[in-house]
Amino acid sequence: MLKIILHAQNQIMPFCEAARELRIQNSPLWLHQRNLLAPYVTREMELKQGERMQPVREPTIVYRDNLFFDEFYINAFMEEAIKRNKPVRAAFKSADPAFREHALPLSTSYTPAGSLYLADLWYYPNGPTAGVDPLVIDMQAREIGYYHVPTYMGDQSGDLVFQVPLRALLAIDSWVHVFIADMVFGQFARGARFEKRLNEDVKFKIKILGKAIYEGRQVLESSELVKVGKGCVIDPSAVIHGPAIIGDNVTINAGAVIENSIIGNNVNISQDVQVMLSVVGDGAFLPFRAALFMTTLMENSMLAQNTCLQMCIIGRNTFIGAGSTWTDYNLIPAPLRARDGNGKLSLSNRPVLGGCVGHNCRIGSGMIVYPARTIESDVVLAASNTRRVIDRDISFAESDHHHLKLAHLHQTPYHKNLKDSAESW
């Protein structure tokens, strides 16, 4: 089967980078797509904007490179598409809870078609042709609570919930979609599938219980749920609850607690670090008493001591100083807005949401960042009397390094042309 990749032209802010280069579930999106489609594909072709494709007369799958999908969705899509043996395009019902609540807000990639929304994923049994039928694959959403809000704190009380899909497809048009892909469609979905299998598969349940008894551990700490790579050094007092994946050459020190998270290769986690429902990229460093909750920390980034990130996305090669706090909830219940695929502030449909920092940033100590605020790639923010609270989006043009005599020492790979960078978004 031939695979044709269409390039998504827009950059995802504040990363200043195309979606295909961003890490989702600790893997570059383009590599994640390639791995999941490998069982179906024998050769591939990439089409740039405006490039014409030569006629093809073989089974072909076509997709836009800003799509995140999991193996459960793509397998269901391909099985049904091959069964129908006619040109089809992935579609969602507007009433699908997971699509309506998480994929559609802030998006620009879907095409409305009556009560359906069409995604940029096609299958052609005899090569691309005009005219396709919509193929709706139910994402099998499950309602799962994730946050409890006391009555006195807002107009919503009780548990806030995610519509968690057991099979997922999502267009990455905004940094918020990276959060959705990693947390709701990633970590939460993985846990939901585990619970479903545990309830329906008696042999699997017996296998899990048997392994826990044999190892003398609690069920969530057994090797069936906690996958540990090669060359790891884990202190006996550290607590790791699954489902969790620990990469190769990881160091986890005394008192650390890791719950339902992905830890990449060559990560150093110091004493008393808390990591819950998060994704930590390769080469990251978490000093003592740092905390992550439902947060993505991309590769080679560092979070200094006593810093807490909740529902945030942090780009690669970024440093965040000690004692900084990213807030995630408006004290007055005003709706949170975030940048959509066109760079405009729009309703995020998220009552609770942290912030986002781009790649190669340097953030000073003691910062307080308001919910849903962003800091663009290559920015340096030094703590001062006038710069302690970040209550708006920060662009590269506002970076503090522009005012320093040694500004040339700060590399700016995502803004190589400094003359044009002042017109950053």
Secondary structure, DSSP 8 states (H G I E B T S, - for coil): -EEEEE---SEETTTTEEGGGSEETTEEHHHHHHHHHTTT-SEEEEE-TT-------S-EEEEETTEEE-HHHHHHHHHHHHHHTS-EEEEEETT-HHIIIIISTT--S-EEETTEEEEEEEEETTS--S--EEEE----EEEEEEEEE-GGGSS--EEEEEEEESS-EEE--SHHHHHIIIIIIIIIHHHHHHHHHHHH-HHHHHHHHHHHHHHTS-GGGSTTTEEE-TT-EE-TT-EEESSEEE-TT-EE-TT-EEES-EE-TT-EE-TT-EEES-EE-TT-EE-TT-EEES-EE-TT-EE-TT-EEES-EE-TT-EE-TT-EE--S-SS----EEE-TTS-EEE-S-SS---EE-SS-EE-TT-EE-TT-EE-TT-EE--BTTBSEE-S-B-GGG-GGGGSTTGGGS--TT---HHHHTT--
